[in-house]
Amino acid sequence: MIGHGPGAHPFIGEGFDRKRALHFWDDIASWYSGAQQGSMVNEIVEHLHRTGVLRSDTTVLELGCGPGTYTLPMAPLVRSVVGLDTSQVMLDRLSRSVREKGFHNVTWVKADFTEYEPEDRSSAVVSSLCPGTGSVEGLQRMESWAEHHCVHIMWIVNGWDDLHAEIWREMGKNYSFGDRGSDLVMRNLRSIGREPEVTEFSVTVERSLPWETAVTEMVRDFRPYGKGAEIEPAVRKVLEPMTEDGEFRYRCLNRMRLLVWSV
């Protein structure tokens, strides 16, 4: 079997072009969850509020809003939030949640941030796990849309994705998400003369569910890559050590990094 050293992201390894990578988010949108972020979501939003990035007069443009993981907790604290996402299914979920909560200051746009051109600048531009925004070009686009602050939220460790990587390795493919812990975005910011405030967050995430349910959910996670029942043996081999008396128990310390800078 291939060793456990750093490998390519599954998108690269599976030959995803830009179009297929964008479609991936529609494929997972019905079950996508912010559960792996746990309490870090509220802690990050509270930090932004406490430090004055999010205020009652702030207008926010959020890149990669998804179903509203950050949009919804930000909305009560600011004047308005515009959520940008490429997935209509994600935006439909956001729309339902906005209606349920009775928010009147949240709107959304279906667009790729690499092509989007807002009519006006926003007080703060927030990238919430939006792929590509950490490149020099992506960071510069964020800055061009912001009046006061840019915010970049990124993973350092996501144990659930690490389980995915273990399953890929069982299939003989050395994929990983190891680049998340790198300082590439920091280096890109410094290359354009920025020195952001860096804050890291962590939370212990635990899940407990029936063994067969865990297997079914994990096999489902690989469907957007074109995989089917053939991966079930690899899934069972990886998950079995975390299973006792028919119950799958998962526990991981997940970590995130928040970068904030003024423009």
C-alpha positions as CSV (number, residue, x, y, z in Angstrom):
1,M,0.0,0.0,0.0
2,I,1.1,3.6,-0.6
3,G,2.7,5.3,2.3
4,H,1.0,7.9,4.6
5,G,3.1,10.9,3.4
6,P,1.5,14.0,2.0
7,G,-0.4,13.4,-1.2
8,A,-2.6,15.3,-3.7
9,H,-6.0,16.6,-2.9
10,P,-8.7,14.1,-4.2
11,F,-9.9,16.7,-6.7
12,I,-6.4,16.7,-8.3
13,G,-5.9,13.0,-8.0
14,E,-9.3,12.2,-9.6
15,G,-8.7,14.7,-12.4
16,F,-11.4,17.3,-11.6
17,D,-11.4,20.3,-13.8
18,R,-12.9,23.6,-12.5
19,K,-16.4,22.7,-13.8
20,R,-16.5,19.3,-12.1
21,A,-15.0,20.8,-8.9
22,L,-17.8,23.3,-8.7
23,H,-20.5,20.7,-9.4
24,F,-19.1,18.6,-6.5
25,W,-20.7,21.1,-4.1
26,D,-24.1,20.6,-5.6
27,D,-23.6,16.8,-5.3
28,I,-23.0,17.0,-1.5
29,A,-25.3,19.9,-0.7
30,S,-28.2,17.8,0.5
31,W,-26.2,16.3,3.3
32,Y,-23.4,18.9,3.8
33,S,-23.1,19.9,7.4
34,G,-21.0,22.2,9.5
35,A,-21.0,19.7,12.3
36,Q,-17.2,19.1,12.1
37,Q,-16.7,22.8,13.0
38,G,-18.7,22.4,16.2
39,S,-18.6,25.4,18.5
40,M,-15.8,27.0,16.5
41,V,-18.4,28.6,14.2
42,N,-19.9,30.7,17.0
43,E,-16.5,31.3,18.6
44,I,-15.2,32.7,15.3
45,V,-18.3,34.9,14.8
46,E,-18.1,36.1,18.4
47,H,-14.5,36.9,18.0
48,L,-15.2,39.0,14.8
49,H,-18.0,40.8,16.7
50,R,-15.8,41.4,19.8
51,T,-12.9,42.8,17.8
52,G,-15.2,45.2,15.8
53,V,-15.1,43.5,12.4
54,L,-18.8,42.7,12.6
55,R,-20.9,45.7,13.9
56,S,-24.5,46.8,13.6
57,D,-23.6,49.0,10.6
58,T,-21.4,46.4,8.8
59,T,-22.3,45.1,5.4
60,V,-20.8,41.6,4.7
61,L,-20.1,39.8,1.5
62,E,-19.5,36.2,2.3
63,L,-17.7,34.0,-0.2
64,G,-18.7,30.3,-0.1
65,C,-21.7,30.8,2.1
66,G,-23.0,27.2,1.6
67,P,-26.2,26.5,3.6
68,G,-25.4,29.4,5.9
69,T,-23.1,28.0,8.5
70,Y,-21.6,31.4,9.1
71,T,-24.2,33.5,7.4
72,L,-26.9,32.8,9.9
73,P,-24.9,33.6,13.1
74,M,-23.5,36.7,11.5
75,A,-26.9,38.1,10.3
76,P,-28.2,39.3,13.7
77,L,-25.0,41.2,14.4
78,V,-24.7,43.3,11.1
79,R,-26.7,45.5,8.8
80,S,-26.7,43.0,5.9
81,V,-25.1,39.8,4.6
82,V,-24.8,38.8,0.9
83,G,-24.0,35.2,0.5
84,L,-22.2,34.0,-2.6
85,D,-22.0,30.4,-3.7
86,T,-21.8,28.3,-6.9
87,S,-24.3,25.7,-5.6
88,Q,-28.0,26.4,-6.1
89,V,-28.8,23.5,-3.8
90,M,-26.7,25.1,-1.0
91,L,-28.4,28.4,-1.6
92,D,-31.9,26.8,-1.5
93,R,-31.0,25.5,2.0
94,L,-29.8,28.9,3.0
95,S,-33.1,30.5,1.7
96,R,-35.2,28.1,3.7
97,S,-33.2,28.8,6.9
98,V,-33.5,32.6,6.4
99,R,-37.2,32.3,6.0
100,E,-37.5,30.1,9.1
101,K,-35.5,32.5,11.2
102,G,-37.3,35.6,9.9
103,F,-34.1,37.4,8.8
104,H,-34.7,40.3,6.4
105,N,-31.1,41.4,6.0
106,V,-29.7,38.3,4.2
107,T,-29.6,37.9,0.4
108,W,-27.7,35.5,-1.9
109,V,-26.2,35.3,-5.3
110,K,-25.3,32.2,-7.3
111,A,-21.9,32.9,-8.8
112,D,-18.3,31.9,-8.9
113,F,-16.1,34.3,-6.9
114,T,-13.5,34.2,-9.7
115,E,-16.1,35.8,-12.0
116,Y,-18.3,37.8,-9.7
117,E,-18.3,41.6,-9.8
118,P,-20.3,43.3,-7.0
119,E,-21.9,46.7,-7.7
120,D,-20.6,48.1,-4.4
121,R,-18.0,47.4,-1.9
122,S,-18.8,45.8,1.5
123,S,-17.5,46.7,4.9
124,A,-16.2,43.2,5.3
125,V,-15.5,40.4,2.8
126,V,-15.5,37.0,4.5
127,S,-14.2,33.8,2.9
128,S,-15.8,30.9,4.8
129,L,-13.9,27.8,3.6
130,C,-14.2,29.0,0.0
131,P,-11.7,27.1,-2.2
132,G,-9.3,29.3,-4.2
133,T,-9.7,32.4,-2.1
134,G,-6.3,31.9,-0.5
135,S,-4.3,32.4,-3.7
136,V,-2.7,35.7,-4.4
137,E,-5.3,36.5,-7.0
138,G,-8.1,35.4,-4.7
139,L,-6.9,37.5,-1.8
140,Q,-6.5,40.5,-4.1
141,R,-10.1,40.1,-5.4
142,M,-11.3,40.0,-1.8
143,E,-9.5,43.2,-1.0
144,S,-10.9,45.0,-4.1
145,W,-14.4,44.4,-2.8
146,A,-13.8,45.4,0.9
147,E,-14.0,48.8,2.5
148,H,-12.5,47.9,5.9
149,H,-11.7,44.2,6.6
150,C,-11.0,40.9,4.9
151,V,-11.6,37.7,6.8
152,H,-10.3,34.2,5.7
153,I,-11.6,31.1,7.6
154,M,-9.8,27.9,6.9
155,W,-9.3,24.4,8.2
156,I,-6.1,23.2,9.9
157,V,-7.4,19.7,10.8
158,N,-10.7,18.0,9.9
159,G,-10.6,14.5,11.2
160,W,-13.6,13.4,9.1
161,D,-11.7,14.3,5.9
162,D,-8.7,12.5,7.3
163,L,-10.9,9.3,7.5
164,H,-11.7,9.9,3.8
165,A,-7.9,10.0,3.1
166,E,-7.4,6.7,4.9
167,I,-10.1,5.1,2.8
168,W,-8.5,6.5,-0.4
169,R,-5.2,4.9,0.8
170,E,-7.0,1.6,1.2
171,M,-7.9,1.9,-2.4
172,G,-4.2,2.5,-3.3
173,K,-4.5,6.3,-3.8
174,N,-2.3,8.6,-1.8
175,Y,-4.6,11.6,-1.4
176,S,-4.7,14.0,1.6
177,F,-5.8,17.3,2.9
178,G,-2.4,18.0,4.5
179,D,-1.9,21.3,2.8
180,R,-4.6,22.8,5.1
181,G,-2.1,23.1,7.9
182,S,0.4,25.0,5.8
183,D,1.2,28.7,6.0
184,L,0.7,29.2,2.2
185,V,-2.2,31.7,2.7
186,M,-0.1,33.7,5.2
187,R,2.8,33.7,2.8
188,N,0.6,34.9,0.0
189,L,-0.7,37.7,2.2
190,R,2.8,38.8,3.1
191,S,3.7,38.8,-0.5
192,I,1.2,41.6,-1.1
193,G,2.3,43.5,2.0
194,R,-0.3,42.3,4.5
195,E,0.3,41.1,8.0
196,P,-3.0,39.6,9.3
197,E,-4.2,38.9,12.8
198,V,-4.1,35.1,13.2
199,T,-6.3,33.3,15.7
200,E,-6.6,29.6,15.9
201,F,-9.6,27.6,17.3
202,S,-10.1,24.0,18.2
203,V,-12.9,21.7,19.3
204,T,-13.3,18.1,20.1
205,V,-15.9,16.5,17.9
206,E,-17.6,13.3,18.8
207,R,-20.1,11.1,16.8
208,S,-21.8,7.9,17.8
209,L,-24.1,6.0,15.4
210,P,-24.9,2.5,14.4
211,W,-22.1,0.7,12.5
212,E,-24.1,0.1,9.3
213,T,-25.4,3.7,9.3
214,A,-21.8,4.9,9.5
215,V,-20.7,2.7,6.6
216,T,-23.7,3.9,4.5
217,E,-22.9,7.5,5.2
218,M,-19.3,7.1,4.4
219,V,-19.9,5.3,1.1
220,R,-22.3,8.1,0.2
221,D,-19.6,10.6,0.8
222,F,-17.6,9.1,-2.1
223,R,-20.5,9.2,-4.7
224,P,-19.6,12.6,-6.0
225,Y,-16.2,11.1,-7.0
226,G,-18.0,8.5,-9.1
227,K,-17.5,5.7,-6.6
228,G,-20.1,3.2,-5.5
229,A,-20.5,0.0,-3.6
230,E,-17.0,-1.1,-4.7
231,I,-15.5,1.0,-2.0
232,E,-17.4,-0.6,0.8
233,P,-14.7,-3.0,1.8
234,A,-12.2,-0.1,2.2
235,V,-14.7,1.8,4.3
236,R,-15.4,-1.1,6.6
237,K,-11.7,-1.7,7.1
238,V,-11.0,1.9,8.1
239,L,-14.1,2.3,10.3
240,E,-14.0,-1.1,12.0
241,P,-11.3,-0.2,14.6
242,M,-13.6,2.6,15.9
243,T,-16.6,0.3,16.2
244,E,-17.6,-1.7,19.3
245,D,-20.8,-3.7,19.9
246,G,-22.3,-2.5,16.7
247,E,-21.8,1.2,17.5
248,F,-19.3,3.4,15.5
249,R,-17.7,6.0,17.8
250,Y,-15.6,8.8,16.3
251,R,-13.7,11.4,18.3
252,C,-11.3,14.0,16.9
253,L,-9.7,17.4,17.8
254,N,-10.5,19.6,14.8
255,R,-8.8,22.9,14.3
256,M,-9.4,26.1,12.3
257,R,-7.5,29.3,11.5
258,L,-8.9,32.7,11.3
259,L,-7.0,35.4,9.4
260,V,-8.2,39.1,9.6
261,W,-6.6,42.1,8.0
262,S,-7.5,45.7,7.2
263,V,-7.5,47.1,3.7
